[in-house]
Amino acid sequence: MPARFRMSNKGVGQLLRSEMIHAEMVRRAELIMSVAVSIAPVGGAGDPHPGHYKASFQVTSTRRGGRRRDRATATVSNTSYYARFVEYGTERVPAHHVLLRAAQAGGR
């Protein structure tokens, strides 16, 4: 007799908000953050804030994330006011794509 499986939407929701899934999301975010810190550029001698970008990475998490607020999430961000310019570049500064490259390399 073949095994039967009956999915419970309530059970799936509880799983997606569980401490186990939350811990895994935080673990992966911390891996991504460590890669981002290791590849973050540091300004040269003329930089008024050398190392500020590199020191501004953080991980935030919640068990009520996602579009519907129904799952555990963890987010890596950079609080430096110029982080977007480092990531995406400007007409004078090339894009470094630090978070993109870190997510591609470290999320496993």
Helices and strands as residue ranges (DSSP letters): H 9-16, H 19-39, G 54-56, E 57-65, E 71-78, H 83-88, H 98-106
